[in-house]
């Protein structure tokens, strides 16, 4: 009898394998089912789309098939008839030539034979004429339709204007009409004894086709011509768009205007443009005016030479300065002095005599003249300063390694002069010409850590002079001397003034003070061969590094106000044996 006893581990492994097979089978069946149904749905969608396409194709054939067949048949018949007619004509011509050759001197005359052939040919092929008519007539109708449509689309329409049952003409839009009515009101107001309120402007508008339209001037002309008032043609003069007057002699008026500008032409400025400040215009074409408004040229000149604004002056009171007068008048000091040449060389603090009169603004006539010209100048291009980090330099050290230099450029200004006074100078950027590029200034800023101290021995060759120099030759004074509570001398000088080594030695510290030296700000410390130490505090910049040998009189820093400081100065100390002593033992003060 075979052994049926099974090991428990083997039985458990078999159960696991069976479970795996069951799970995998279930997943496989699920994926198969999903794929099957997806394929089935896709096939159905394709079949529906194809059915719709077939249906639409069938409908198209039903709707347009007959039309297309008739059109094709028509053109096919026309082509066949044309070819047949041409073939018969060629054959008839060939037969007639042969007949003429055979019947020379025999039978009827060729002309009579030709006539017979033509008559019989027309009778035989008369049906072709109908086909030709059916072809040509639609083409002619299509041509007439296209021509009519083109003409209608390109026809110009405008507003027809009628005043008091009188057709004035056409305008492009209502804006032209309004501008024309505005011009008409100015012409009426120009005439003496006319009350503009008595004039009624109620034009009627309608739309109509036209190729000719009126401008605003023609609108005003037409309305005046249709009025019962006495009218006269003349030349108007407009200042800033406002009608100032009218005269019969337009040439004399234009000559007068040129005479007003002539004194302002300058031989030193041959390219200068001389014009009126206001826009002054005399149209070339005559206009229609009310007769009373057209004046002689001489009378119109008087009107044009009047001022539109009178001169403005200021009477000086006691204690007033030029600066306060300019501020009160809302003009610049330069403008005030230009309008009063007697003030040349004065400044804003000058007090004119009480009771004197200063010109604030000049009178402004209708025909104020201005001169416009181009002026060039060579101007500097400021250099830029670039700061770079210098890992080889200690913190607090700021050294200029390349000096900056300004560049140059030629610039142009459009200058406007009115009544001899420059009122504008606008730079014309597109005319600027660069002559020399600027050189950038490069400054290196130390980033090296290390406290800024040097503790090594004095390098060989360091020599002390035995005497010490005043460290800030550019000083303006000494504000504070040596005290028990103040172990040095404060030397006043503007920020940036050079500080020099009082004697030769080696730099033992350079940078920003810390710890007990926090109040020093940036400072430099130098050890000299005789054992004396000098310190230079509150610097804006330090120019030397720790361990660097310096000679007497060498620049080591710049005056500043860093640290605890009430203003720019150099705090100068001398230290002997670790004790601060009075610097005046070693240096002589120039103050």
Buried (B, 14 or more C-beta within 10 A) or exposed (E): EEEEEEEEEEEEEEEEEEEEEEEEEEEEEEEEEEEEEEEEEEEEEEEEEEEEEEEEEEEEEEEEEEEEEEEEEBEEEBEEBBEEBEEBEEEBEEEBEEBEEEEEEEEEEEEEBBEEBEEEBEEEBEEBEEBBEEBEEEEEEEEEEEEEEEEEEEEEEBBBBBBEEEBBBBBBEEEBBBBBBEBBBBBBBBBEEBEEEEBEEEBEEEEEEBEEBBBBBBBBBBBBEBBEEEBBBBBBBBBEEEBBBBBBBBEBBBEBBEEBBEEBEEEEBEEBEBEBBBEBEBEEEBBBBBEBBBBEBEEBBEEBEEEEEEEEEBEBEEEBBBBEBBBEBEBEBEBBBBBBEEBEEBEBEEBBEEEEEBBBBBBBBBBBBBBBBBEEEEBEBEBEEEEEEBEEBBBBBBBEEEEBBEBBBEBBBBBBBBBEEBEEEEEEEEEEEEEEEBBEBBBBBBBBEEEBBBEEEBEEEBEBBEEBBBBBEEBBEBBEEBEEEEBBBBBBBBBEBBBBBBBBBBBBBBBBBEEEBEBBBBBBBBBBBEEBBBBBBBBBBBBBBBBBBBEBBBEBBBBBBBBEBEEBBBBBBBBEEEEBBBBEEBBEEEE
